[in-house]
Amino acid sequence: MTTDTKELADVAGREEVRGLLAGGLTTEVQPRADTHEEVTQIVARLRAAGGDLKAKLVIAGFTLEPIEHGGIEQSCETCMYYVVHRRFCELPELNLPVEPQWSCRLWRI
C-alpha cells in the first residue's frame, strides 16, 4: 500500500469512526482500564471481536472527546499507542485511525 493510499484509507477510517460515534453508538467508557487485569480482559474481548469496527469501538470505550480520569485528561494524542504524524492508534487489537482529541479506556502514558 502506498503512502497516499494509506493516508486516504486513514481519512476514510476516521470519518467512519466519527460517524458511528456521532450517530449515537454507545460505548463502554467505564470502567477505565486502570489495572493489568482490566487491560488484559478488554484486549481479550477486542481480539475476539476480530475486524468488527463497531464492536472494537464499543469494547474500547471510544469517545469523541477526552475523558478526565484520576485527575488526568485522557486523549488519544497523549496515549503511548498514538502515532502522531499518522493520527493512528497502533495498539494491535485496535489498529485504527483516530483523532488527537478522541479517547478510549485503554489509554496509557
Helices and strands as residue ranges (DSSP letters): H 3-22, H 36-49, H 53-60, E 67-69, E 72-74, G 76-78, E 82-83, E 88-89, E 96-97
